[in-house]
Amino acid sequence: MSLKLIELQVAIPRTMDAGKTAVDLAQKGMIQQAHLIDQDRKKQITESKKVSAKERTDNSTLHTGENNTSKSTQRSAMHPFKGQEIDYSG
């Protein structure tokens, strides 16, 4: 199959376009993977900020004196299997 000069003028630019699209398709997976990694990293950062903000609020309640009320409510709560009295006659 021999190509004439006019056919070559049309065929060569199309092969270059096809090569560009092949490269784009090959890199598409890597670009998507990088995008997913970036989204995951941003999600982890926001979750860590939420956790650290919660820890700060928990620590601030301990230092404000609310700690005494929380301990007294824990002591008054009934334990599911421990008894209420201590038996010393034994």
C-alpha positions as CSV (number, residue, x, y, z in Angstrom):
1,M,0.0,0.0,0.0
2,S,1.7,3.1,-1.2
3,L,0.6,6.5,0.0
4,K,0.5,9.4,-2.3
5,L,1.8,12.9,-1.4
6,I,-1.7,14.3,-0.8
7,E,-2.6,11.4,1.5
8,L,0.6,11.9,3.5
9,Q,-0.3,15.6,4.1
10,V,-3.5,14.4,5.8
11,A,-2.1,11.3,7.6
12,I,0.9,12.9,9.4
13,P,-0.9,15.6,11.3
14,R,-3.5,13.0,12.4
15,T,-0.9,10.7,13.7
16,M,0.5,13.5,15.8
17,D,-2.9,14.2,17.2
18,A,-3.5,10.5,17.9
19,G,-0.1,10.4,19.7
20,K,-1.1,13.4,21.9
21,T,-4.4,11.8,22.8
22,A,-2.6,8.5,23.7
23,V,-0.3,10.4,26.0
24,D,-3.2,12.2,27.6
25,L,-5.0,8.9,28.2
26,A,-1.9,7.4,29.7
27,Q,-1.5,10.3,32.1
28,K,-5.2,10.5,33.0
29,G,-4.9,7.8,35.6
30,M,-1.9,9.4,37.3
31,I,-3.7,12.8,37.4
32,Q,-6.8,11.2,38.9
33,Q,-4.7,9.4,41.5
34,A,-2.9,12.6,42.4
35,H,-6.2,14.4,42.8
36,L,-7.6,11.6,45.0
37,I,-4.5,11.7,47.2
38,D,-4.8,15.5,47.5
39,Q,-8.5,15.2,48.5
40,D,-7.6,12.5,51.1
41,R,-4.8,14.7,52.6
42,K,-7.2,17.6,52.9
43,K,-9.8,15.4,54.5
44,Q,-7.2,14.1,57.1
45,I,-6.1,17.6,57.9
46,T,-9.7,18.8,58.5
47,E,-10.4,15.7,60.7
48,S,-7.2,16.3,62.7
49,K,-8.2,19.9,63.3
50,K,-11.6,18.8,64.5
51,V,-10.0,16.3,66.9
52,S,-7.5,18.8,68.2
53,A,-10.2,21.4,68.7
54,K,-12.3,18.9,70.7
55,E,-9.2,18.1,72.8
56,R,-8.7,21.8,73.5
57,T,-12.3,22.2,74.6
58,D,-12.0,19.0,76.8
59,N,-8.8,20.3,78.4
60,S,-10.3,23.8,79.0
61,T,-13.2,22.3,80.9
62,L,-10.8,20.5,83.2
63,H,-9.0,23.7,84.1
64,T,-12.1,25.8,84.7
65,G,-13.3,23.9,87.8
66,E,-16.0,21.9,86.0
67,N,-13.8,18.9,86.7
68,N,-15.1,18.7,90.3
69,T,-18.7,18.4,89.2
70,S,-18.0,15.7,86.7
71,K,-16.1,13.6,89.3
72,S,-18.9,13.9,91.8
73,T,-21.4,12.7,89.2
74,Q,-19.1,9.8,88.4
75,R,-18.9,8.8,92.0
76,S,-22.7,9.0,92.5
77,A,-23.4,6.9,89.5
78,M,-24.2,3.2,90.3
79,H,-21.7,0.7,89.0
80,P,-23.3,-2.3,87.1
81,F,-21.6,-5.1,89.0
82,K,-19.8,-3.6,92.0
83,G,-21.6,-3.4,95.3
84,Q,-22.4,-0.4,97.4
85,E,-21.0,-1.5,100.7
86,I,-17.6,-3.0,101.8
87,D,-17.8,-6.1,103.9
88,Y,-14.9,-6.0,106.5
89,S,-16.1,-9.1,108.5
90,G,-14.1,-11.7,106.9
